[in-house]
Amino acid sequence: EFVVLLANSKALVASTIMTRFQTYVDEYNNHSGKEYELALSYGAVEYQPEQHASLKDLLSDADALMYKQKQAI
């Protein structure tokens, strides 16, 4: 697991990064010759200054979204 923190970015930038990660994982799976495939799950949240959320809160929210995505797979 790892965290990517994007400062002063737009949702489009985050979406582009997630798409690239997925593309790289898909390319690996297509060419690895392994019996298993790698999977990618992520949770993305946007900091809203007016909500005064802490970094801990943001990470917790992103983690919950990631696990929700994993369950959907």
C-alpha positions as CSV (number, residue, x, y, z in Angstrom):
1,E,0.0,0.0,0.0
2,F,1.1,3.5,-0.6
3,V,-0.3,7.1,-0.6
4,V,0.0,9.7,-3.3
5,L,-0.6,13.2,-2.0
6,L,-1.3,15.8,-4.7
7,A,-1.0,19.4,-3.6
8,N,-3.0,22.0,-5.5
9,S,-4.2,19.7,-8.2
10,K,-7.4,19.2,-10.0
11,A,-9.6,16.1,-10.0
12,L,-8.6,15.6,-13.6
13,V,-4.9,15.2,-12.6
14,A,-5.8,12.6,-10.0
15,S,-8.0,10.7,-12.5
16,T,-5.1,10.8,-15.0
17,I,-2.7,9.3,-12.5
18,M,-5.1,6.5,-11.5
19,T,-5.6,5.7,-15.2
20,R,-1.9,5.5,-15.7
21,F,-1.4,3.2,-12.7
22,Q,-4.2,0.9,-14.1
23,T,-2.7,1.0,-17.6
24,Y,0.7,-0.1,-16.2
25,V,-0.8,-2.9,-14.1
26,D,-2.8,-4.1,-17.1
27,E,0.3,-4.1,-19.3
28,Y,2.2,-6.1,-16.7
29,N,-0.6,-8.6,-16.5
30,N,-0.8,-9.0,-20.3
31,H,3.0,-9.6,-20.6
32,S,4.1,-11.2,-17.4
33,G,3.3,-14.9,-18.2
34,K,2.4,-15.4,-14.5
35,E,-0.4,-17.6,-13.3
36,Y,-1.8,-14.7,-11.3
37,E,-2.7,-11.1,-12.1
38,L,-2.0,-7.9,-10.1
39,A,-4.9,-5.8,-9.1
40,L,-5.2,-2.2,-8.3
41,S,-7.6,-0.7,-5.8
42,Y,-7.6,2.9,-4.7
43,G,-9.6,5.5,-2.8
44,A,-9.4,9.1,-3.7
45,V,-10.6,12.1,-1.6
46,E,-10.3,15.8,-2.1
47,Y,-9.4,18.1,0.7
48,Q,-12.0,20.8,1.2
49,P,-10.5,23.6,3.4
50,E,-13.9,24.7,4.7
51,Q,-14.4,21.2,6.2
52,H,-11.3,21.4,8.3
53,A,-10.5,17.7,7.9
54,S,-7.2,16.4,9.3
55,L,-4.7,14.4,7.2
56,K,-5.7,11.4,9.4
57,D,-9.4,11.9,8.5
58,L,-8.5,12.2,4.8
59,L,-6.4,9.0,4.8
60,S,-9.2,7.2,6.7
61,D,-11.8,8.3,4.1
62,A,-9.5,7.2,1.2
63,D,-8.8,3.9,2.9
64,A,-12.6,3.2,3.4
65,L,-13.2,4.0,-0.3
66,M,-10.4,1.7,-1.3
67,Y,-11.8,-1.2,0.6
68,K,-15.3,-0.5,-0.8
69,Q,-13.8,-0.8,-4.3
70,K,-12.0,-4.0,-3.4
71,Q,-15.3,-5.5,-2.3
72,A,-16.9,-4.6,-5.6
73,I,-14.3,-6.5,-7.6
